Amino acid sequence: MTTVRRITADEFPALRAVRIAALTDSPAAFGSTLDREVAFTDDMWRERAASSAAGDERLTLLAWDGSEVVGVIGAFRTAADDAVVELVSMWTRPAVRRSGVAVALVQGVVDWAGSLAGATRVELWVVRGNAPAQRLYERMGFAVTDRFQPHPNDPCAQEIRMVLPVA
C-alpha cells in the first residue's frame, strides 16, 4: 500500500534518491539537471528537505511503498503572487504509474493549496508532448491556458501553462 505524506527534515537521503531517479528516468520533464543535483552536498539536500517539511511557503510530498520512495511532488507559494501555488517536480517510478500514486501526489498539493490563506489557484508548467502528464492534470481539473514558454534546459521544447482554481 502506498502512503503519501509530507517530507520530514531528516528524510533528505530519500529526497536525494528520488530526485536522482526522476532526473535519470525523465530528464526532459524537469527544469533541473542530473549533473546539477548529483553535485549537491548533504547540507544542500538537508536544507531542501527541511525547508519543505513545515510551514506555508514550500511543500514536498513523498509517496512511500513500505520503505521505498516511489514518487515525489513539490509546490511553493510564488513570490510574485501570493494567490498562486506552483506545482513542480512531479514524478513516479515507472512501476507505479497508472496506479493512483500520481493522483494522490497531485491531490496532496491541491489540498495543501486549499488550506493556505489567500491561495486561489494551483498552476504548473508541463512539457508539450508529455501527454500522460497533461491528461492526468486535465482529469484532475486543470485547464490548459494560452501561456507557453521555452523549456529551461531545451529552448526547442515548449512548456504549457495549466491552472486549477482552489477554494
Number of C-alpha atoms within 10 A of each C-alpha: 5 19 14 21 15 19 22 18 18 14 15 20 14 19 24 21 13 22 23 18 18 24 21 13 15 13 15 17 22 20 14 15 17 17 11 8 15 13 9 11 11 12 10 14 20 18 15 17 25 19 17 21 19 15 8 14 15 20 26 28 24 27 26 18 15 10 9 13 19 25 29 29 23 21 26 20 20 13 10 7 10 16 18 23 30 19 23 21 21 21 27 25 17 11 8 14 15 12 11 10 23 25 15 18 25 22 14 21 24 21 13 17 28 18 13 17 11 13 19 17 19 23 20 20 24 22 20 18 12 12 11 11 17 20 12 15 21 15 11 14 13 20 16 19 11 8 10 16 14 14 20 14 14 10 10 8 14 17 20 19 19 22 21 19 16 18 13
